Amino acid sequence: MIGSRETEVLSVGNCLELLDTTPVGRLVFTEKALPAVHPVNFVRHGRSIIVRTGAGSKLEAARRGDVVAFEADHVDPESHTGWSVMVVGHSAVVNDVERLVAVIDHRYRPWVRGRGLHVIQIDAERVTGRRLVLDPWQDGADGSCP
């Protein structure tokens, strides 16, 4: 029997730490005046999200300096627990060589060939997150209290 869950609001520090635990998130941006959501590989660099990409709509949004959202999460389907972190900020193409050297993690490679030609940086202006946890006040499966 699955018990009840509670939502816990995460601190910015917890959110940033959780982003380091998963290699894939979702970039939310505007494409032809409509919302678009694309899965992307990423790395965190301080309070920024770094995405390597090829030509296309994500790159064009960054060239315009659009406000974008980035979301990453993890859900355990067996325990029905997990977390979600959202970063909102302006996107930009990283062209400066010194900045590129600073933000690119050489151990990180995009999963799709040809997607690493350009580097996009999302400077976090807002970082929020929630964790779905077991209700600590719910009776245990054997009828006893925790």
Buried (B, 14 or more C-beta within 10 A) or exposed (E): EEEEBEEEEBEBEBBBBBBEEEEEBBBBBBBEEEEBEBEBBBBBBEBBBBBBBBEEBBBBBBEBEBBBBBBBBEEEEEEEBBBBBBBBBBBBBBEEEEBEEEBBEEEEEBEEEEBBEBBBBBEBEEBBBBBBBBEEEEEEEEEEEE
